[in-house]
Amino acid sequence: MLQLKSIGTPLVLVFALLAMSGCDQAEKSAQQVLDQAAQSAKQAIDKTNEAAQQALSDAVGSDGKAKAEDDKKDTQDI
């Protein structure tokens, strides 16, 4: 019985270390997933911003200044 107790304590420590290393690996994996999600979100935001800028540019067009001046005149009359 003495031998089982003397083996049991180191065995429990080994299992605890294995569990901790498994948790560390899970944490690293979770961090990688979060980093990838953040990167994907950033790319989506950048693409949306580019599309919005392009749409605004297309809407304003080359006569954007003239249209803006016309709008300004309309608001000044009010």
MDAnalysis code that builds the backbone (N, CA, C; Angstrom):
import MDAnalysis as mda
import numpy as np

u = mda.Universe.empty(234, n_residues=78, atom_resindex=np.repeat(np.arange(78), 3), trajectory=True)
u.add_TopologyAttr("name", ["N", "CA", "C"] * 78)
u.add_TopologyAttr("resid", np.arange(1, 79))
u.add_TopologyAttr("resname", ["MET", "LEU", "GLN", "LEU", "LYS", "SER", "ILE", "GLY", "THR", "PRO", "LEU", "VAL", "LEU", "VAL", "PHE", "ALA", "LEU", "LEU", "ALA", "MET", "SER", "GLY", "CYS", "ASP", "GLN", "ALA", "GLU", "LYS", "SER", "ALA", "GLN", "GLN", "VAL", "LEU", "ASP", "GLN", "ALA", "ALA", "GLN", "SER", "ALA", "LYS", "GLN", "ALA", "ILE", "ASP", "LYS", "THR", "ASN", "GLU", "ALA", "ALA", "GLN", "GLN", "ALA", "LEU", "SER", "ASP", "ALA", "VAL", "GLY", "SER", "ASP", "GLY", "LYS", "ALA", "LYS", "ALA", "GLU", "ASP", "ASP", "LYS", "LYS", "ASP", "THR", "GLN", "ASP", "ILE"])
u.atoms.positions = np.array([
    [0.811, -1.183, 0.000],
    [0.000, 0.000, 0.000],
    [0.859, 1.253, 0.000],
    [1.991, 1.208, 0.642],
    [2.898, 2.349, 0.695],
    [3.390, 2.691, -0.711],
    [3.619, 1.665, -1.529],
    [4.097, 1.922, -2.890],
    [3.031, 2.611, -3.732],
    [1.769, 2.262, -3.529],
    [0.709, 2.908, -4.291],
    [0.585, 4.384, -3.934],
    [0.749, 4.713, -2.647],
    [0.670, 6.111, -2.235],
    [1.857, 6.899, -2.776],
    [3.018, 6.288, -2.790],
    [4.201, 6.998, -3.267],
    [4.153, 7.175, -4.790],
    [3.465, 6.317, -5.489],
    [3.316, 6.454, -6.943],
    [2.156, 7.399, -7.262],
    [1.157, 7.414, -6.403],
    [-0.053, 8.197, -6.654],
    [0.197, 9.692, -6.734],
    [0.993, 10.228, -5.837],
    [1.232, 11.673, -5.809],
    [1.930, 12.157, -7.084],
    [3.029, 11.531, -7.499],
    [3.638, 11.982, -8.755],
    [2.715, 11.778, -9.959],
    [1.910, 10.711, -9.916],
    [0.988, 10.451, -11.009],
    [-0.063, 11.555, -11.103],
    [-0.570, 11.994, -9.967],
    [-1.535, 13.095, -9.951],
    [-0.885, 14.370, -10.475],
    [0.364, 14.616, -10.089],
    [1.073, 15.802, -10.573],
    [1.274, 15.756, -12.090],
    [1.599, 14.582, -12.591],
    [1.793, 14.417, -14.034],
    [0.479, 14.689, -14.777],
    [-0.625, 14.140, -14.250],
    [-1.916, 14.377, -14.879],
    [-2.288, 15.867, -14.824],
    [-1.967, 16.500, -13.711],
    [-2.252, 17.933, -13.585],
    [-1.446, 18.731, -14.599],
    [-0.181, 18.384, -14.787],
    [0.652, 19.077, -15.767],
    [0.141, 18.853, -17.186],
    [-0.282, 17.625, -17.463],
    [-0.836, 17.342, -18.784],
    [-2.116, 18.145, -19.024],
    [-2.946, 18.233, -18.008],
    [-4.182, 18.999, -18.135],
    [-3.880, 20.474, -18.357],
    [-2.887, 20.994, -17.638],
    [-2.517, 22.395, -17.794],
    [-1.937, 22.657, -19.173],
    [-1.136, 21.741, -19.677],
    [-0.579, 21.943, -21.009],
    [-1.684, 21.854, -22.055],
    [-2.675, 21.003, -21.813],
    [-3.819, 20.931, -22.715],
    [-4.609, 22.222, -22.696],
    [-4.768, 22.829, -21.534],
    [-5.474, 24.114, -21.417],
    [-4.703, 25.211, -22.135],
    [-3.388, 25.168, -22.016],
    [-2.552, 26.163, -22.686],
    [-2.710, 26.045, -24.196],
    [-2.739, 24.812, -24.693],
    [-2.916, 24.596, -26.118],
    [-4.298, 25.071, -26.564],
    [-5.307, 24.810, -25.768],
    [-6.666, 25.264, -26.096],
    [-6.723, 26.783, -26.108],
    [-6.032, 27.411, -25.178],
    [-6.008, 28.875, -25.130],
    [-5.329, 29.437, -26.375],
    [-4.230, 28.816, -26.784],
    [-3.539, 29.272, -27.996],
    [-4.428, 29.103, -29.224],
    [-5.142, 27.988, -29.298],
    [-6.036, 27.755, -30.428],
    [-7.164, 28.776, -30.442],
    [-7.715, 29.040, -29.280],
    [-8.794, 30.035, -29.187],
    [-8.284, 31.412, -29.588],
    [-7.079, 31.740, -29.190],
    [-6.506, 33.038, -29.551],
    [-6.307, 33.136, -31.057],
    [-5.871, 32.040, -31.688],
    [-5.704, 32.043, -33.138],
    [-7.043, 32.251, -33.840],
    [-8.078, 31.588, -33.339],
    [-9.409, 31.733, -33.935],
    [-9.887, 33.177, -33.795],
    [-9.687, 33.767, -32.618],
    [-10.089, 35.155, -32.409],
    [-9.302, 36.109, -33.304],
    [-8.012, 35.853, -33.468],
    [-7.201, 36.691, -34.347],
    [-7.681, 36.606, -35.788],
    [-8.013, 35.381, -36.232],
    [-8.516, 35.208, -37.594],
    [-9.862, 35.914, -37.766],
    [-10.715, 35.823, -36.769],
    [-12.017, 36.488, -36.837],
    [-11.838, 38.005, -36.890],
    [-10.924, 38.518, -36.096],
    [-10.663, 39.958, -36.090],
    [-10.119, 40.412, -37.446],
    [-9.240, 39.618, -38.024],
    [-8.671, 39.948, -39.329],
    [-9.757, 39.935, -40.406],
    [-10.625, 38.941, -40.356],
    [-11.727, 38.867, -41.325],
    [-12.665, 40.055, -41.181],
    [-12.958, 40.429, -39.947],
    [-13.823, 41.584, -39.708],
    [-13.178, 42.859, -40.234],
    [-11.880, 43.004, -40.022],
    [-11.167, 44.185, -40.508],
    [-11.210, 44.243, -42.026],
    [-11.013, 43.090, -42.676],
    [-11.072, 43.069, -44.137],
    [-12.468, 43.423, -44.634],
    [-13.492, 42.915, -43.959],
    [-14.866, 43.223, -44.359],
    [-15.152, 44.717, -44.211],
    [-14.680, 45.303, -43.119],
    [-14.874, 46.731, -42.899],
    [-14.138, 47.538, -43.961],
    [-12.902, 47.135, -44.270],
    [-12.136, 47.849, -45.290],
    [-12.815, 47.766, -46.660],
    [-13.316, 46.580, -47.012],
    [-13.990, 46.419, -48.305],
    [-15.280, 47.236, -48.350],
    [-16.009, 47.252, -47.245],
    [-17.235, 48.044, -47.178],
    [-16.918, 49.525, -47.317],
    [-15.852, 49.959, -46.670],
    [-15.440, 51.355, -46.764],
    [-15.054, 51.711, -48.195],
    [-14.306, 50.831, -48.842],
    [-13.906, 51.082, -50.224],
    [-15.141, 51.159, -51.136],
    [-16.088, 50.243, -50.926],
    [-17.300, 50.247, -51.739],
    [-18.107, 51.517, -51.501],
    [-18.180, 51.954, -50.260],
    [-18.910, 53.183, -49.942],
    [-18.227, 54.393, -50.576],
    [-16.917, 54.430, -50.517],
    [-16.178, 55.534, -51.139],
    [-16.394, 55.548, -52.647],
    [-16.389, 54.353, -53.243],
    [-16.603, 54.261, -54.685],
    [-18.020, 54.692, -55.045],
    [-18.998, 54.261, -54.263],
    [-20.386, 54.650, -54.526],
    [-20.561, 56.159, -54.384],
    [-19.926, 56.723, -53.376],
    [-19.999, 58.173, -53.186],
    [-19.342, 58.903, -54.350],
    [-18.218, 58.400, -54.783],
    [-17.509, 58.994, -55.912],
    [-18.355, 58.899, -57.178],
    [-18.992, 57.746, -57.387],
    [-19.844, 57.574, -58.559],
    [-21.065, 58.483, -58.490],
    [-21.626, 58.641, -57.305],
    [-22.813, 59.472, -57.142],
    [-22.498, 60.938, -57.379],
    [-21.365, 61.375, -56.891],
    [-20.971, 62.771, -57.049],
    [-20.533, 63.013, -58.485],
    [-19.721, 62.126, -59.015],
    [-19.282, 62.210, -60.400],
    [-18.438, 63.436, -60.667],
    [-18.270, 63.738, -61.944],
    [-17.420, 64.863, -62.322],
    [-18.117, 66.200, -62.115],
    [-19.460, 66.210, -62.165],
    [-20.180, 67.460, -61.949],
    [-20.624, 67.610, -60.497],
    [-19.926, 66.973, -59.605],
    [-20.268, 67.010, -58.195],
    [-20.187, 68.404, -57.615],
    [-19.211, 69.179, -58.074],
    [-19.075, 70.542, -57.544],
    [-20.247, 71.396, -57.977],
    [-20.651, 71.253, -59.228],
    [-21.782, 72.046, -59.714],
    [-23.054, 71.663, -58.968],
    [-23.263, 70.396, -58.763],
    [-24.451, 69.938, -58.044],
    [-24.413, 70.435, -56.593],
    [-23.242, 70.361, -55.979],
    [-23.115, 70.827, -54.597],
    [-23.406, 72.320, -54.505],
    [-22.961, 73.097, -55.511],
    [-23.232, 74.535, -55.513],
    [-24.720, 74.793, -55.704],
    [-25.381, 74.007, -56.576],
    [-26.814, 74.150, -56.766],
    [-27.553, 73.856, -55.471],
    [-27.149, 72.803, -54.792],
    [-27.787, 72.465, -53.523],
    [-27.575, 73.579, -52.504],
    [-26.396, 74.159, -52.525],
    [-26.094, 75.228, -51.580],
    [-26.984, 76.447, -51.862],
    [-27.181, 76.740, -53.131],
    [-28.046, 77.873, -53.499],
    [-29.479, 77.611, -53.042],
    [-29.939, 76.382, -53.214],
    [-31.306, 76.039, -52.812],
    [-31.483, 76.231, -51.315],
    [-30.493, 75.842, -50.553],
    [-30.629, 75.965, -49.097],
    [-30.487, 77.409, -48.661],
    [-29.761, 78.232, -49.424],
    [-29.613, 79.628, -49.047],
    [-30.921, 80.398, -49.258],
    [-31.746, 79.963, -50.205],
    [-33.001, 80.621, -50.461],
    [-33.975, 80.424, -49.307],
    [-33.829, 79.374, -48.606],
    [-34.741, 79.068, -47.506],
    [-34.422, 79.975, -46.395],
])
